[in-house]
């Protein structure tokens, strides 16, 4: 947060900013908790037009817990000496609560409690759709005037094609991008059933944008945050958004959410028989957009994995079902884990290479298995690939397992590790840096461990079974 922005907000509020703390939230915003001399507020800086977002929040507030907008601070031109503009800011009341994402990630709750939590969240999300407009589309001003646009059923295929053109070939290869456009085109006609719905849609309902608390056994949604993507349309998209990555949520939450959402539809909006499927088709807009994000965006990588799954299996009739953690009769949770490097940037790079198909071989130290008294992997064995967040993100099948001297590792094996090495010498140098690292030496219990030509290496080949 820039000094001139802090100054502008302090002047607008007639108070002194004592401390600023950056918070998560908002794709195009910076969100900060401001401690003032007389309390706390939240500032959302940037974005296209905070006045529109404030108007959306005001419209939703009678039907959902939405923070009060205290002030809009307009953008100001930067001084000549800095040539930096102060971003527009929306000042909100501070609402206490725990992000739903933290509750779902921390564990420790019984399935029945998570089902109750899901039901409460579903009830609140359904209530947002009580706000109605004259037509579907996006808002153009703080009066919430809706820009007339073609029906969603006519937009999906073209939108997906535009997004796939902007999507990295590393994240989705050409065949996957073409197949996704075809899948969107094939399912788009189903949206004719909801093309004329013109209800308020949050547009980014996910666990990070919801604050919750618990008193006794009762859950409460304290606030629904980040309304920058709000528009007029069909609320089934919000339901699909919330359950998009339901495979990562603990048991009970998704079932409770679906039940709560279905039970509390607002008056005048009967629930379509295939509402879950229609929500998934609507979510194809968001998935198409998400994969255009930068290479280091983990949500974009999750979206790419879901896209590949839908290309393989078709659009899910339910946002989350048993297929989400099952492949070819195997459950990811039942497979032995395989970890590449240590959690962090290197593991992220290796997992991304596996998911893209660039990495089909790997190397390990036989000594590591001997120290742990573990049997060596075998051909045909399936393993669940674990990412830096300790999530099982894919399954691989071992197709070749060899024990070789380090000096005998061949060029093709080095190339197929997918790390950009162009020679065995380059491959070996990179692996020696890793094997001589403090982390590996600590894992082996040998602070002076060093490899040589005769060090035994476990050279494995694998294929990606599913993601």
N, C-alpha and C positions, 0 to 999 in steps of 0.2 A: 504494500500500500504506500503510495507516494506522499511525501510531506504536504504537498499542496492539496491533496485530496483530504487528508486528515484535517487540515486547516479549514477547508470549505465546509466539511461536515460539522466541525466544532462550531463554526460561525452560524450555520443553519440551525443547530440545536440550542445555541446559546449556552454551551457548556464546554468543559475541557476534556479532551481525550487523554486519559492517563495511560492506557495500554491498548495495543492491538494484537489480536491473535488470529492467524489464518485458519479458516475452517474448510472442510471439504464441501463440495457442492457447486453445481452450475458448470455447464460445458463452456459457455462463453463469458462467464463471470469469475471474478475473484470475490470470495465471501469471507468476511472478517467479523470477529466478535470484538466490539469496542467497549472497553471499560471506561465509563465517564466518571466525573466527579460525583455524580448523583445517580448512578445505576449502570445498566448494561443495555446495549442495543446491538443489532446485527446490521452490517452494511454489505450490500451486494453491488459491486462496482463493475461497470462495463455492460456489455450486451447491447442489442440493437435499440431498444426503446423501453426503459423501465416503466414509463407511464402506462404502456399497454399491459405489461405484466402486473402492475399494481391494480389496474382495472379488472383483470381476470381474477385476481385474488379477492377483490371486493365482491365480485359476482358469486364466487364460490363460498365465501365466508358464512352465509346463512345455512349452508348445507354440509360443511366440513370444517374441521378445526384448521384455520388458516391464520398465520400471524398478521397482526395489524400493521399496515404501512403507516409509518409516522411522518415520513417526509421524502420527497423526491428532490435530489440535489442535481441540478443540471450540469452538463459538461462545461468546462471553461477552457479557453485557449491558453496554451503554455506561454510563459514569459519568453522574451526574445533570447535570454541567456541560456535557456534550456531547450526551448522549442518542444516541450513535452506538454500534451494536453492532459488536464484532469478529467478522468472518466466520469460519466454520469453515475449517480449512486442512488439506490433505494434503501432507505433506513427503515428497519423493521423492529418491532418489539422482540425482545429476547424471550424465547420459550424454552424452558427446561425440559429435558427428556433424553432418552437414549436412542441413537439411530437404530432402526430396525435391523440394519445390516449387522450391527454388533451383537444384538440379541441372538440372531440366527447363527452367527459364527462362534459365539462363546460356548455354546452347549450348556449342559446341566439342567435342561428343562425336560420334563416328561412329555411324551407324545400328546397326551390329552391337553396339557397346558399349551403346547404349540398349536394344536388344533383350535383351541379357544382364541389364541392370539391371531391366527389366520382369519378366523371368522370375524373378529373385530375389525381387522384391516380391510377385509372384503366388504363389510358393511359400510365403512367410511368411503372407500373407493367408489362403491355403487352410488352413494349419495351425491357425488360430484355431478353426475349426469342429470340431476334435478334442474340444472340451469339449461334453459332452452334458447335457441336463436331462430332467426327466420330462414337461414340456409346454412349448408355446410361450407367449410372453408376456413381460411386463416384471417386473423384480425388485422385491420389496417390502422387503427387509431385507438385512443383511450376511451372512445365511445363504444368500442367493440363492434365496429362496423365490419361485416364479413365480406371479404373479396369473393365475388362469384367465380367459381372454377368448375372444370369438368368433373363428372362423377369419379369417385375413387376407382371404380371398376375400369374406367378408361385411362386412368393415370398410371396404374401400377407397373405395367410392362415397360412403358417408356421411362419411368423413373428408375426402375431397376437397371435398364440398359445404360442410362446416363451414369449411374453410380458404379456399375461394373467397369465402365471405361476409365473411371478415376481410381479403381482399386488396384493395389499392388499385385503383381504376378507372384510375389513371394507368399502373400497371404492367401490368394486364390489363384490357381493357374488358369490358363485361358479356357480349357475345357469346362472347368467348374463355373467360370463366369458366364459362359454361354449357356450352360445347363441351368443356371439360376434364373437367367432371363426367361428361358423357356418355361421353367416351373412357375414363375410369376405370371406369365401370360396365360398359362393353362388354368390357374386358379383365380385369376382376376374376375372372371364373369360371376363368381359366387358373391362378389361384393355388391351386385345389383340389389340383393336383398336388404342391404343397409345403406345404400347410397343416399337415401333421402333423410336419414337421421341427422339431426342438427342439435346435438347435446354437447355440453361442455366436456371436453376431454383434456386431461392433464397433460398427456403427451410424453411424460417421462416418469411414470410411477414405477419406482423400484425401491428396494429396502434402504438405500442411502438417503432417500428423500422423505422418509417418514420417521418421526420421533414418537416413541412409545414409552409408557411407564406401567408399573404393576403395583396395585395396592391389594394386599392379600392375595386372592386367587384371580382377581379381576384385572384384565388388561384394558388399557385405554390408549387411543391414538391422541397424542398431544398436539401434533402439528403435521400438516402436509406442506412440504417445502418445494421451492424451485419450480415456478410456474411458467418459465420462459418459453416453453414449447406448447402452451395451451392453444387449443383451436376448437372449432365447432365440427362435430362429427359423431361417430359411433363409439360408445364407451367400451365395447368389447375389446378395443385396442388397448385400453388401460389394463384390463384383466390379463391379456396376453403379455403385456409388458412386465407386469409384476411376476408372472410365472415363467417367463422366458427361460431363465436359468434355474428352474425349480429343482433340477437334479442336484444342485449344490446346497439346497435347503434341507434342514433336518426333517425327519418324518413327522407328518401331522400338519405342518403349516400350510402346504399347498391345498390339501383336502379341505382344511378349514376355510381358507381364503375363497376357494371356489364355491363352497356352500354359502358363506356369508354374502358373497357378491351376487349369487343367483337369488338368494332369498330377499334381498333388500333393494331390488330394482325400483326406481322411482315411479310414481303414478304415471300412467299413460305410455309406459315403455315395456310392453310385454317381452319376455325373454324368448329369443328365437331358439328353436330346437337345437340348432347347430351353432350356438353362440361361441363355443370354445374354438371350433374350426374357423369361424368367421374372424374371431380375434387373431388367430394365428396368421390368417391371410393378410389382415390389416398390419400385423407386425412385420410383414415382409417389406413394407416401406422402411421401417426403422432398421431392420437387419441390413438392408441394402445400403443405407446411409452409414451405419456403424463401421462397416468394413472399409470405408474410404478414409478412416482416421489414420493418424501417423503410425509408424511401425512399432512404436513402443507402447501402444495402447492395449492393455490386457482385455478390456471389454470388447474391443474390435476383434481380438483373436478368438474370444469366446463366441462371438457372432459368426465368425468364419467357420468354426467347428460345427455350429448348429446348421449353417447353410449347407455344409457338406453332408450332414446327416439327412437333412430334408431332401437333398438331391438324390441320395441313395434310397430313402425310405418313403418319400412323399411328405407332404405337409401333415403334421400331426393333427388328428381330430381332437386331441386334448392337448393343452399347453404342456402338460407333464403327465407321463404315465410310466409304466414299467419299462418301456423301451429306453427311457432316458438314461438308465444305468445298466442296460442289458444289451449284449451283442452276441449274435450267433449262439444263443443259449447260455452264454456266460455272463456272470454279473461282475462288473468292474471291482466291486467291493470284495469279491471272493478270490480275485487274482493276486498273486504275490506282487509286491511293489518293486519297481525298478527306478532308481534315482540316478540322474545324470549330473555329475559334479555336485556342488553344494548349492543350497538355495541362494539366489542372487542373479546377477546379470548373465553369468556364464550358463547357468541352468536354463534361464529364460531363452537364451540364444539356441541352446541345444534342443530344447523341447519344441521351439518354433520350427527348427529345421526338420525335426521328426514329423511334425504335423503337416508341414508343406511337402514332405516326401524327399527333401534334399538330403536327409541323413538316413542311411540304411545300414551303417556299420558302427561299431563302437569297440573300444579297447579298455581293458581293466587289468589290474595286477592280480595274478594268481595268488600272490602272497596274502592279499586281503581276505580271500576265501579261506586260506589255510589258518590265518590268525583267528578268524571267527569260527573255525571248524564247520564251515558251510559247504555243502556239495556244489560242484560247478553246475551252471545252467546246462540244459540239454536241448537238443534240436526238437522243435515242435512245442516247446513250452511257451505259454502265453503269460504276459506280464502287463501290469497296469503302470503306465508312465505317470510319474508324480511331478507336479510343477512346484514353483517356489512357494506357493501358498498351501502346499501339502494336499492339493486336490488331485484326484485321479482323472486325468484328462484324455487318455487314449489307451488302447491296448496294442501291443506288438506281439508277433510270433517269431521266435528264433528259428532261422533257417539254416544257420551254420555256426558251429562252435569249434574253435581250434585253440590249442595251446602252442604258442610259438615263442622262440627267442625274440627279444626286442630287435635284434639285428636282422631278423628274418621277416619282419613285417613288410608286406609288398605294397607297391604303389597304388594298386586299385583299391585296396583296403583303406589306405590313407585318404584317397580322393573321396571314397564313399562315406567317410565320416561327416562330410558336408560342412566342414569348418573353414573352407576356402584354401586349404593347403594345396600346393601344386607339386610338391615333391615329398619323398619319404623323409628327407632331412628336415624340411620345414615342419612336417607333421610331428617328427620326433622332438624337435626343439620345443614345440608348444606343449606336448605331453610331458616332457621332462620338467618344464616349469610348473605344471600342475602337480605332478607326482612328488616334486621336491618342495612343495608349498608347506607352510606350517600346519595347515589343516590336515593334509594327507599324512604328514609325519606324526601328528598327534593321534590321528585315527589308527595308525599302525603301531603306535607306542614306541617309535624310534625317532628321536629328534635329529639324527644324522643320516636317516635313510637316503640312499642314492641308488639309482638304477645304473645298469651297465649293459653291454651287448648280450649278456647271458640271462638277464632278468626275464622271467617267464611272463608272457602277456596272454591274456584271454582275448582272442580276436573273435568277435561275434558279428554275424549278419542277421538282420531281421526285416520283417515287412510290417507295415502299418495295417492292423486288422480293421480298426474302426476308431472314430473319435466321437 
